[in-house]
Amino acid sequence: MTTQSNTAPSHAAMNQFHAEANQLIVAGMPLERLAARVGQTPFYAYDRGAIHSRIAELRSALPDTVKLHFAMKANPMPALVGFMAGLVDGIDVASGGELKIALDAGTNPQEISFAGPGKQDSELRKAVAAGILINIESFREIDVLAEISNELKLPARVAVRVNPDFELKGSGMKMGGGPKQFGVDAEQVPELLARIGERGLSFEGFHLFAGSQNLKAESICEAQQKSYELALALAQHAPSPVLFLNLGGGFGIPYFPGEQRLDLSSIGENLKQLADRAKLEFPQASLVIELGRYLVGEAGIYVTKILDRKISRGQTYLIVDGGLNHHLSASGNFGQIIRKNYPVTIGNRMNSTDDEIVSVVGPLCTPLDILADRMRLPAARPGDLVVIFQSGAYGASASPQGFLGHPGVIEILI
Ligand SMILES: *Cc1c(COP(=O)(O)O)cnc(C)c1O
């Protein structure tokens, strides 16, 4: 929909949405009407239909026996988590707060898992009482859980989060391999498993998560295969059979110019082979993959209104009413090394042929508050609506909303 210049690579087509009579259409509603319905800008809108089709597409590419979990830190909006609970097989939480939202959403506790490097004793207690699966990430957690389990007279259901001895190649954010605060190093896992048995915890499986935001299917397949092999080797030390084998996720979405959507077919093939092996090698286990941004990222937009337009020494600035305070990722300050533009458009001038190179900046008094840096966009003026695509994950909850004291952002699920 937008390109940076005629020679630069372009963004992937944002064809999860379409336009009519200049308006971006979101869940059947023209953008200006949607903005009126919300009653304010800026806002995030998440399209149920787009999430639904993404999950359907994924289900048809993956073997039926592979369970699909939603990693809710990507988007913890309670209404959205409630919607997801009806579409996925389970939810992965990373705090006591997320656990509450997942339980409120009606998720079966059997299919909720809890990971995170710094779990508080109070969070572990809630988790045991709820009956969810806890991904153990240290020796200390075993002792705390054994005490809680005795006190509550309830089993502590645990899986071991393994810090693998390999990395996810081409991953935007590595979360395994080398020294890491996540999980327990593969070489320490046999001892950890023995301790789990001694302390009488209920061992249910392994969790391996190598990294995030990967657009290379071959790397994802390789990581899943290596994770499977590692789990198979470690299972020999387990006190009881493996019931869950969580192979992680890491499926990326195209954010930046030149990036393309992931090819699911080879990932589906690879998982099918692993699922076939698992029937023999892990006869009691469900294979699980956990995805955050891939499920919801492309279904969300951030909408912010142009307040002002000015030219500084030849460069045109559109100044909008929200910025990095609501959307840190689009400003390039959430895990990016070199700032690149998200796909952006003017949502009420979709069919305009009059375009220009502009920078879209937020209202904050910091030069970091950039939403689009010298991008070719339809010519726009104050009152028009800037839309940032690929905003359904790591948006509102991953942004410093208190910074500079502007009003918070509204989120809607439509
Ligand atoms: C963050 C996280 C995810 C989700 O990552 P995405 O890139 O959003 O898919 C999955 N599993 C674990 C353990 C995580 O920490």
The ligand as an SDF file (V2000), in Angstrom:
LIG
                    3D

 15 15  0  0  0  0  0  0  0  0999 V2000
    6.8410  -13.7600   24.0680 C   0  0  0  0  0  0  0  0  0  0  0  0
    6.7080  -15.2100   24.0500 C   0  0  0  0  0  0  0  0  0  0  0  0
    5.9550  -15.8270   23.0480 C   0  0  0  0  0  0  0  0  0  0  0  0
    5.2850  -15.0770   21.9510 C   0  0  0  0  0  0  0  0  0  0  0  0
    6.1720  -14.5520   21.0140 O   0  0  0  0  0  0  0  0  0  0  0  0
    5.5950  -14.0030   19.6520 P   0  0  0  0  0  0  0  0  0  0  0  0
    6.7570  -13.4790   18.9170 O   0  0  0  0  0  0  0  0  0  0  0  0
    4.6060  -12.9340   19.9910 O   0  0  0  0  0  0  0  0  0  0  0  0
    4.9170  -15.1330   18.9530 O   0  0  0  0  0  0  0  0  0  0  0  0
    5.8190  -17.1950   23.0990 C   0  0  0  0  0  0  0  0  0  0  0  0
    6.4010  -17.9220   24.0740 N   0  0  0  0  0  0  0  0  0  0  0  0
    7.1340  -17.3510   25.0660 C   0  0  0  0  0  0  0  0  0  0  0  0
    7.7400  -18.1960   26.0930 C   0  0  0  0  0  0  0  0  0  0  0  0
    7.3200  -15.9870   25.0720 C   0  0  0  0  0  0  0  0  0  0  0  0
    8.0520  -15.4310   26.0350 O   0  0  0  0  0  0  0  0  0  0  0  0
  1  2  1  0
  2  3  1  0
  2 14  2  0
  3  4  1  0
  3 10  2  0
  4  5  1  0
  5  6  1  0
  6  7  2  0
  6  8  1  0
  6  9  1  0
 10 11  1  0
 11 12  2  0
 12 13  1  0
 12 14  1  0
 14 15  1  0
M  END
$$$$
